[in-house]
Amino acid sequence: MHTVDLLVVGRGQNVVDTAITYIDGLGYRVLGTTLDEEALDILDREQVRFLVIGGGVETESRKTLTAKADERGTTAVAAKRDGRDVEQYLADEVVPVLQR
């Protein structure tokens, strides 16, 4: 059983906070951080179902986070908002996956 439905990692605290508020409001268990070390710690201690890595996260960090997610059986995706605001991206791309 997953203890966290979604872990959001981004570089902008406002973006992370917006994602947390939106997903939490839908009743999902969500955590978020702007720090790689904190994200890696969460992946180590929790059973995370889905990891979203924001577009501003650097390539090396993205690789490290994705490798840890793979190791832990977590699905990881690189966010591609394509001009959409955070809530619209989540509604279009993330929520349908969480509903499965």
N, C-alpha and C positions, 0 to 999 in steps of 0.2 A: 504494500500500500504506500502511495506517495504521501509524504508529509507536507510537501509544497507543490502546488500546481504549476506555478510560474516563478522563475527567477529572472529579473530584468537587470541587465548590466549596461550602464551607459556612462557617458562622461559629463552630462549635464544633470545636476541634481533636480532641476525643475522637470526635465523630461522623465526621469526615474520616478519622481513623486507623482507626476500626472498618471503614469502607467500604473503605479501601485493603487492610487485612488480609484481609477477606472475599473481595474480588474477586481479589486476588493469589493467594490460596489456591486459587482455581478455575483458575489458570493464565493469566489475562488480564493484559495490560500496563495498569497503572493508575497514575495520578498524582492527587494531591489537594493542596488548599491552602485556607487561610482568607483569603487576600489576593487582591483583584481584580487588582492589578497583576501578581502572579505567574501567575494564571490567564490573563490576556491575553498574557503573554510565552510561556507554554506553547502557547497557541493559535497564536501567530505562528510558533513554531519547530518545532512537531511537527504531524504529521498525526493529529489526534484524531478518532476515530470517533464518540464519544458523550460529551456533556457533561451531567452532572446538577448542577443548581443547587439547593442546599438551601433548605428553607422559611424559614430565618432570614435569607436574603440579601435585602437591601433592594431595593425596586422599581427604583430608578435603576441599581443595580449589576446587577440581573437583566437590564434592558434592554440595558446596555452589553455584558454577557457574551453574551447571545443574539445581538446584532447582529454581534459578532466571530465567533461560531460560524457564523452564516449566511454571512458573508463567506468563511469558510474551508471551507465545505462540511461542517461538523460538525452532527450532529443534537443539538439542545439540548432538555432537558425540565426543567420545574420540579418538584421532588420534592414529592409529596403522600403523606406516610407514613400519615396517617389513623389514628394510634394504634399503628401497627406499629413494632417496633424496626428498627434500620438494616438488619440482615441480612435480616429478613423482607421489608422493602420491596424491597431489592435482588433477592432471590430471586424475588419476585412480578413485579416491574416491569422490572428492568434486565437480569438474566441472560437471560431469553428473547429480548430484543432482541440481546444480544451473541452469542447462539447462532445467529443467522441468517446 
